[in-house]
């Protein structure tokens, strides 16, 4: 095989495998919610709700190190 044919073949295989990966990943996420309402409630109870945390009193301000 000549070099251009080999490169074209490798590119075709890479494109086909990329397309198959995208199709497989997208087919798994089709229409199903991530969590049911019950799972979401249990998760929120365990990890805490998304309420804003109270401010820290008498704490040191954190600054970037640069």
C-alpha positions as CSV (number, residue, x, y, z in Angstrom):
1,X,0.0,0.0,0.0
2,X,1.2,3.5,-0.7
3,X,1.5,6.1,2.0
4,X,-1.5,8.3,0.9
5,X,-3.8,5.3,0.8
6,X,-2.7,4.2,4.3
7,X,-3.2,7.7,5.7
8,X,-6.7,7.9,4.1
9,X,-7.6,4.5,5.5
10,X,-6.4,5.5,9.0
11,X,-8.4,8.8,8.8
12,X,-11.5,6.8,7.7
13,X,-11.1,4.4,10.6
14,X,-10.6,7.3,13.1
15,X,-13.7,9.1,11.8
16,X,-15.8,5.9,11.9
17,X,-14.8,5.2,15.5
18,X,-15.4,8.7,16.6
19,X,-18.9,8.7,15.0
20,X,-19.7,5.3,16.7
21,X,-18.6,6.7,20.1
22,X,-20.8,9.7,19.7
23,X,-23.8,7.6,18.7
24,X,-23.3,5.2,21.6
25,X,-23.0,8.0,24.2
26,X,-26.0,9.9,22.8
27,X,-28.2,6.8,22.7
28,X,-27.6,6.1,26.4
29,X,-28.9,9.6,27.4
30,X,-32.0,9.6,25.3
31,X,-35.1,10.8,27.2
32,X,-34.3,9.3,30.6
33,X,-34.1,11.8,33.5
34,X,-30.9,11.7,35.5
35,X,-32.7,11.2,38.9
36,X,-36.3,10.5,39.9
37,X,-37.9,12.9,42.3
38,X,-37.4,10.4,45.2
39,X,-33.7,10.0,44.4
40,X,-33.3,13.7,44.1
41,X,-35.0,14.2,47.6
42,X,-32.7,11.6,49.2
43,X,-29.7,13.2,47.6
44,X,-30.7,16.7,48.7
45,X,-31.3,15.4,52.3
46,X,-27.9,13.6,52.4
47,X,-25.8,16.3,50.8
48,X,-27.8,19.3,52.1
49,X,-29.9,21.6,50.1
50,X,-28.7,24.3,47.7
51,X,-29.3,27.1,50.2
52,X,-26.7,29.7,50.5
53,X,-24.2,29.2,53.3
54,X,-24.0,31.7,56.2
55,X,-21.1,34.2,56.0
56,X,-17.9,33.3,57.9
57,X,-17.3,35.7,60.8
58,X,-13.8,36.7,61.8
59,X,-12.2,34.6,59.1
60,X,-9.2,35.3,57.0
61,X,-10.0,36.4,53.4
62,X,-8.7,33.9,50.8
63,X,-6.8,35.4,48.0
64,X,-5.2,33.9,44.9
65,X,-1.5,33.0,45.3
66,X,-0.4,34.8,42.2
